[in-house]
Amino acid sequence: MDEIASSLAELRDATDVLIALYDADDRLRYANDAFRATFALDADETPLWPDMMRRNRARGLGTVIRVDNFDAWIASAQSRRGKAPFRAYETDLVDGRWLWMTETVNRDGWMLCIASDITHLRVEERNLRQDRDLAMRASQTDELTGISNRRYVMGKLEEMVVGNRPEQPRDGCLCILDIDFFKGINDLYGHQVGDDVLLDFARRVQPIVRRRDCFGRVGGEEFMLLLPDTTREEAEAIVERIMGVVRASRPLPGAPLFRYTCSAGLSVMVAGDCAKTLYSRADAALYDAKQSGRDRIIVAAA
């Protein structure tokens, strides 16, 4: 076994293939020499993925990111990153290389990333595949906030309940979040401020969402958070944290006293649930939260 481990470590650091391991918080926990050289990382650095991308963009290194709003790009990327057991895509680097990247995620949220150099493939074929990937990404992304859209999160909801068989029930929760008095914000301050509040809400929640969770905007001021493999107590703690962060936010630089809150309806998955029943209970709980004073979480009865 020692010989196998020694040979594996030697090959891992000698290969030109990029290898990296991220934990459930998206912090880099291991990277081989090829990966560290590509993304300008010292031997002992273990940054969070967003911080690594932000630093490399400022330095003109690493991944090519052709956007004006970098924060929106980060939010969009995180809404898809590690949400499936396996994902493959292509990306290009500032140094001219083109990579085929794969992500493999376990149930604890740890993610193994492996990238191979495919620069030798014909440019016109790469461009065609990139256009395809961009079109798919656009179909899964909310245009305003950059996070997942209704189509994407509803698909993930279906996936979560499929694995919940009566003979083998699983933990899982669904939360619907709604910004309080949003119509009043639009009427008093204008729709641009309303959009700013929606953006602020998405940016506040995104860092709290774990790798295995899925967060998206399902319409208007309503958002959905899927929490697979999560107990009621764990889900309540996460949602309470979200609500606390939102209460503390002051999203309008010109109006430092302006604040807003949100209400939440939480449903816990039970044996035999389908997407419709799980969603309906969360929706009813959200209605109760609104009717009982807002700025609170109500847990639906199973």
C-alpha positions as CSV (number, residue, x, y, z in Angstrom):
1,M,0.0,0.0,0.0
2,D,2.8,2.4,0.7
3,E,4.3,1.8,-2.7
4,I,0.9,2.4,-4.3
5,A,0.4,5.7,-2.3
6,S,3.9,6.8,-3.1
7,S,3.5,6.1,-6.9
8,L,0.0,7.8,-6.9
9,A,1.4,10.9,-5.2
10,E,4.4,11.1,-7.6
11,L,2.2,10.8,-10.7
12,R,-0.4,13.2,-9.3
13,D,2.3,15.9,-9.1
14,A,4.1,15.0,-12.3
15,T,1.1,15.0,-14.6
16,D,0.0,17.9,-16.8
17,V,-3.6,17.1,-15.9
18,L,-5.0,19.6,-13.4
19,I,-6.3,18.1,-10.2
20,A,-8.0,19.9,-7.3
21,L,-10.2,18.9,-4.3
22,Y,-12.7,21.4,-2.7
23,D,-14.6,20.9,0.5
24,A,-18.3,21.5,1.1
25,D,-17.7,25.2,1.7
26,D,-15.9,25.4,-1.7
27,R,-12.5,25.9,-0.1
28,L,-9.5,24.4,-1.9
29,R,-8.1,21.6,0.2
30,Y,-5.7,20.0,-2.3
31,A,-4.3,20.9,-5.7
32,N,-1.5,19.3,-7.7
33,D,1.4,21.3,-9.1
34,A,-0.3,21.7,-12.5
35,F,-3.4,23.2,-11.0
36,R,-1.4,25.6,-8.7
37,A,0.7,26.8,-11.6
38,T,-2.4,27.5,-13.8
39,F,-4.2,29.4,-11.1
40,A,-1.2,31.2,-9.6
41,L,-1.4,29.5,-6.2
42,D,1.5,29.1,-3.7
43,A,2.1,25.6,-2.3
44,D,0.3,26.3,1.0
45,E,-2.6,28.4,-0.2
46,T,-6.2,27.1,0.4
47,P,-8.5,29.9,-0.8
48,L,-12.2,29.8,-1.3
49,W,-13.1,29.3,-5.0
50,P,-14.8,32.8,-5.4
51,D,-11.7,34.5,-3.8
52,M,-9.3,32.6,-6.1
53,M,-11.3,33.6,-9.2
54,R,-11.6,37.2,-8.1
55,R,-7.9,37.5,-7.4
56,N,-6.9,35.9,-10.7
57,R,-9.2,38.2,-12.7
58,A,-7.6,41.2,-11.1
59,R,-4.2,39.9,-12.1
60,G,-5.3,38.9,-15.6
61,L,-4.6,35.2,-14.9
62,G,-6.4,31.9,-14.9
63,T,-9.8,31.6,-16.5
64,V,-11.0,33.9,-19.3
65,I,-14.2,35.6,-18.0
66,R,-15.8,37.8,-20.6
67,V,-18.3,39.7,-18.5
68,D,-18.7,43.3,-17.3
69,N,-20.4,42.3,-14.0
70,F,-18.1,39.9,-12.3
71,D,-20.2,39.5,-9.1
72,A,-23.1,38.4,-11.2
73,W,-20.9,35.9,-13.0
74,I,-19.7,34.5,-9.6
75,A,-23.3,34.2,-8.4
76,S,-24.4,32.4,-11.6
77,A,-21.4,30.0,-11.5
78,Q,-22.0,29.1,-7.9
79,S,-25.7,28.4,-8.6
80,R,-24.6,25.5,-10.8
81,R,-21.2,24.6,-9.3
82,G,-21.3,21.2,-7.6
83,K,-25.1,20.8,-7.8
84,A,-24.9,17.6,-9.7
85,P,-23.0,14.4,-8.9
86,F,-21.1,14.8,-12.1
87,R,-20.7,17.7,-14.6
88,A,-18.4,18.3,-17.5
89,Y,-17.7,21.5,-19.4
90,E,-15.0,23.4,-21.4
91,T,-13.2,26.6,-20.4
92,D,-10.4,28.7,-21.8
93,L,-7.4,30.2,-20.0
94,V,-5.7,33.6,-20.4
95,D,-2.5,31.8,-21.5
96,G,-4.4,30.4,-24.5
97,R,-5.0,26.9,-23.3
98,W,-8.4,25.2,-23.6
99,L,-9.5,22.8,-20.9
100,W,-12.0,20.0,-20.6
101,M,-13.1,20.2,-16.9
102,T,-15.0,17.6,-14.9
103,E,-16.6,18.0,-11.4
104,T,-17.4,14.9,-9.3
105,V,-19.3,15.5,-6.1
106,N,-19.9,13.2,-3.2
107,R,-22.9,13.3,-0.8
108,D,-20.9,15.3,1.8
109,G,-20.4,18.1,-0.8
110,W,-16.7,17.5,-1.4
111,M,-15.8,18.0,-5.1
112,L,-13.0,16.6,-7.2
113,C,-12.1,18.7,-10.2
114,I,-10.0,17.3,-13.1
115,A,-9.0,19.3,-16.2
116,S,-7.3,18.1,-19.3
117,D,-5.7,20.3,-22.0
118,I,-7.7,20.0,-25.3
119,T,-6.2,23.0,-27.0
120,H,-5.2,20.7,-30.0
121,L,-8.9,20.3,-31.0
122,R,-10.1,22.4,-33.9
123,V,-11.0,26.0,-32.9
124,E,-14.3,26.0,-34.9
125,E,-15.4,22.9,-33.0
126,R,-14.5,24.4,-29.6
127,N,-16.4,27.6,-30.5
128,L,-19.5,25.6,-31.4
129,R,-19.5,23.7,-28.2
130,Q,-18.9,26.9,-26.2
131,D,-21.9,28.5,-27.8
132,R,-23.9,25.4,-26.9
133,D,-22.8,25.6,-23.3
134,L,-23.6,29.3,-23.1
135,A,-27.1,28.7,-24.4
136,M,-27.7,26.0,-21.8
137,R,-26.4,28.2,-19.1
138,A,-28.7,31.0,-20.1
139,S,-31.7,28.7,-20.1
140,Q,-31.0,27.8,-16.4
141,T,-30.2,31.3,-15.1
142,D,-32.4,34.1,-13.9
143,E,-31.6,37.1,-16.0
144,L,-31.7,39.8,-13.3
145,T,-30.0,38.1,-10.3
146,G,-27.7,35.6,-12.1
147,I,-28.8,32.7,-9.8
148,S,-30.7,29.7,-10.9
149,N,-34.2,30.2,-12.5
150,R,-37.5,28.5,-11.9
151,R,-36.9,25.9,-14.6
152,Y,-33.6,24.8,-13.0
153,V,-34.7,24.7,-9.3
154,M,-38.0,22.9,-10.2
155,G,-35.9,20.3,-12.0
156,K,-33.7,19.9,-8.9
157,L,-36.8,19.5,-6.8
158,E,-38.0,16.6,-9.0
159,E,-34.6,15.0,-8.6
160,M,-34.7,15.4,-4.8
161,V,-38.1,13.7,-4.4
162,V,-37.3,10.9,-6.8
163,G,-34.8,9.5,-4.4
164,N,-37.3,9.5,-1.5
165,R,-38.9,6.1,-1.7
166,P,-41.4,4.9,1.0
167,E,-39.2,1.9,1.8
168,Q,-36.1,4.1,2.1
169,P,-37.1,7.7,3.1
170,R,-34.5,10.4,3.0
171,D,-34.1,13.7,4.8
172,G,-34.8,16.8,2.8
173,C,-36.5,20.2,3.1
174,L,-37.9,22.9,0.8
175,C,-38.1,26.5,1.7
176,I,-39.9,29.3,-0.1
177,L,-38.6,32.8,0.7
178,D,-40.5,36.0,-0.1
179,I,-39.4,39.6,0.3
180,D,-41.8,41.4,2.6
181,F,-43.8,44.4,1.3
182,F,-42.0,44.3,-2.0
183,K,-44.8,46.0,-3.9
184,G,-44.5,48.9,-1.5
185,I,-40.8,49.1,-2.2
186,N,-41.5,49.3,-5.9
187,D,-44.3,51.9,-5.5
188,L,-42.3,54.1,-3.1
189,Y,-38.8,53.9,-4.5
190,G,-39.3,52.7,-8.1
191,H,-38.7,49.5,-9.9
192,Q,-34.9,50.1,-10.2
193,V,-34.6,50.1,-6.4
194,G,-36.9,47.0,-6.4
195,D,-34.4,45.3,-8.7
196,D,-31.5,46.4,-6.4
197,V,-33.2,44.8,-3.5
198,L,-33.7,41.5,-5.4
199,L,-30.0,41.6,-6.3
200,D,-29.0,42.3,-2.8
201,F,-31.2,39.4,-1.5
202,A,-29.6,37.0,-4.0
203,R,-26.1,38.1,-3.0
204,R,-26.8,37.8,0.7
205,V,-28.2,34.3,0.5
206,Q,-25.8,32.8,-2.0
207,P,-22.8,32.6,0.4
208,I,-25.0,30.8,3.0
209,V,-26.1,28.1,0.5
210,R,-24.1,24.9,0.9
211,R,-22.7,22.9,-2.0
212,R,-25.5,20.3,-2.1
213,D,-28.3,23.0,-1.7
214,C,-30.0,24.7,-4.7
215,F,-31.1,28.3,-4.5
216,G,-33.0,30.1,-7.3
217,R,-35.6,32.7,-8.1
218,V,-39.0,31.3,-9.0
219,G,-40.8,34.5,-9.9
220,G,-41.1,38.1,-8.8
221,E,-39.9,38.5,-5.2
222,E,-40.2,34.8,-4.5
223,F,-37.1,32.5,-4.2
224,M,-36.8,28.8,-3.5
225,L,-34.1,27.0,-1.5
226,L,-33.8,23.2,-1.7
227,L,-32.0,21.5,1.2
228,P,-31.4,17.8,0.4
229,D,-30.2,15.4,3.1
230,T,-31.1,18.0,5.7
231,T,-33.2,17.6,8.8
232,R,-35.9,20.1,9.9
233,E,-33.6,21.4,12.7
234,E,-30.7,21.9,10.3
235,A,-33.0,23.6,7.7
236,E,-34.5,26.0,10.3
237,A,-31.0,27.0,11.4
238,I,-29.9,27.8,7.8
239,V,-33.1,29.8,7.1
240,E,-32.8,31.7,10.4
241,R,-29.3,32.6,9.4
242,I,-30.5,33.9,6.0
243,M,-33.2,36.0,7.7
244,G,-30.7,37.5,10.1
245,V,-28.3,38.5,7.3
246,V,-31.2,40.0,5.3
247,R,-32.4,42.1,8.4
248,A,-28.8,43.5,8.7
249,S,-28.5,44.5,5.1
250,R,-28.6,48.1,4.0
251,P,-28.7,47.8,0.2
252,L,-29.2,51.5,-0.8
253,P,-26.1,53.6,-0.4
254,G,-28.1,56.8,-0.6
255,A,-30.6,55.6,2.0
256,P,-28.7,54.2,5.0
257,L,-31.8,53.8,7.1
258,F,-33.6,51.7,4.4
259,R,-33.9,48.0,5.4
260,Y,-36.1,45.1,4.4
261,T,-37.0,41.6,5.6
262,C,-38.3,38.3,4.2
263,S,-40.7,35.6,5.2
264,A,-40.2,31.9,4.8
265,G,-42.3,28.7,4.5
266,L,-40.5,25.5,5.2
267,S,-41.7,22.0,4.4
268,V,-40.0,18.7,5.4
269,M,-40.0,15.8,3.0
270,V,-41.9,12.8,4.1
271,A,-42.2,9.3,2.6
272,G,-44.4,9.4,-0.5
273,D,-43.9,13.1,-1.2
274,C,-43.9,14.3,-4.8
275,A,-42.7,17.7,-5.9
276,K,-46.2,19.1,-5.9
277,T,-47.0,18.1,-2.3
278,L,-43.7,19.3,-0.9
279,Y,-44.0,22.6,-2.7
280,S,-47.6,23.1,-1.8
281,R,-46.9,22.7,1.9
282,A,-44.1,25.2,1.8
283,D,-46.3,27.6,-0.1
284,A,-49.0,27.3,2.5
285,A,-46.5,27.8,5.3
286,L,-45.2,31.0,3.6
287,Y,-48.8,32.3,3.4
288,D,-49.1,31.7,7.2
289,A,-45.8,33.5,7.8
290,K,-47.1,36.5,5.8
291,Q,-50.5,36.5,7.6
292,S,-49.0,36.2,11.1
293,G,-46.8,39.3,10.8
294,R,-44.0,38.6,8.3
295,D,-40.2,38.5,9.0
296,R,-40.6,34.9,10.3
297,I,-40.3,31.3,9.4
298,I,-43.3,28.9,9.5
299,V,-42.7,25.1,9.3
300,A,-45.5,23.3,7.5
301,A,-47.2,20.3,9.2
302,A,-46.4,17.1,7.4
